[in-house]
């Protein structure tokens, strides 16, 4: 019986040091050869799904935490943030002196001081991460290079927003935009305390998964998902087999049906083996 598997990226497929374990690649490619479907299901927008991820081979993409769906290389749906709301965000973040960037499939469009601040964060991180410095540097440099600085960053194709940590509480940001957006803590730890991600209200990974399985006529009982972060809770709760990584947030583990090993301890491979996907 064909199964469909939804795979988070950061903290699940990709380790904290920016490495994709060979065992995870092997598991995904073997599962697809066995006739199963494997989809990326990530908070990342497509512009930062780098070749080392896409070259593994997938049947589709859920990006921007559910805001973008691609099937067999074609856009299936794409929900974007209207310009009026983007201007509201800019005014608010500038008033609170919060660095941010808008995410689209064409790139990451950064506020005036955001890219410089991220450069400083990366340089500091590399100083303390000597053991895995080369892998981490390659991953972070690709991300940094995706940041675009322009005078006008409001565009028609923005699907998600990220903001860096500051002294301003994330709870206040969530309250301010509760009628329009979902605001969650950032899935990227080095962005700092009170950093976060903003997506359209009512759109998340589970809503995208539901659209996909309805379109492909796949029963929910044949669905799997793997994740580690707060933006994975809805999808892990929705699918038949929601599997949290061993390194997952404790709240995520409570929402999961099962817990596998850490991302850097063959967690994906071991779980695929356990459930007969490979």
QUIMO-V478562 format. One record per run of one state. SS is the DSSP state (alpha for helix, beta for strand, coil for the rest). FROM is the first residue (numbers start at 1). TO is the last residue. If there is no record, write none. Layout:
<<SS	FROM	TO> <SS	FROM	TO>>
//
This chain:
<<coil	1	3> <beta	4	7> <coil	8	9> <beta	10	10> <coil	11	13> <beta	14	14> <coil	15	19> <beta	20	20> <coil	21	21> <alpha	22	33> <coil	34	36> <beta	37	41> <coil	42	45> <alpha	46	48> <coil	49	50> <alpha	51	54> <coil	55	59> <beta	60	63> <alpha	64	66> <coil	67	67> <beta	68	71> <coil	72	73> <beta	74	78> <coil	79	82> <alpha	83	96> <coil	97	99> <beta	100	104> <coil	105	106> <beta	107	110> <coil	111	113> <alpha	114	128> <coil	129	132> <alpha	133	145> <coil	146	146> <beta	147	149> <coil	150	157> <beta	158	163> <coil	164	169> <alpha	170	176> <coil	177	180> <beta	181	185> <coil	186	188> <alpha	189	191> <coil	192	195> <beta	196	200> <coil	201	204> <alpha	205	216> <coil	217	219> <alpha	220	222> <beta	223	227> <coil	228	229> <alpha	230	238> <coil	239	240> <beta	241	244> <coil	245	249> <alpha	250	255> <coil	256	257> <beta	258	259> <coil	260	262> <alpha	263	265> <coil	266	266> <alpha	267	274> <coil	275	278>>
//
